[in-house]
Amino acid sequence: GVGDLDIYMKGYNFVFGHSNLITGVGLMSTMRLWPSFYGEPDEKNLFRKRMLTAATHEMGHLMGLFHCRNPGCVMNDSRSISEMDSKSFDFCKSCLKAIEDRKFKKM
């Protein structure tokens, strides 16, 4: 799911998204992805990159991945918009290997 409301989890001031592998449900918020949230002019390309990064990150969780220590990997945990902007929207080699090695059952 995608919404435009701020979302929170216990222990966090906010989250960009959250996914639950057990239920197969993922949620992300666009609210903190807009540059205007931080007092900057809205740039659609920056917003789109942030959306792609957040969505790919949540999909990674739904594919069984946990947070990655590689700061450039999309699966690295973002606790601020600057951390979100500093990482790629691609999986690192280790996360790609974990996805490839995983056996998925058809539903």
Helices and strands as residue ranges (DSSP letters): E 2-3, E 17-20, E 25-29, G 31-33, G 35-38, H 44-62, H 81-86, H 93-101
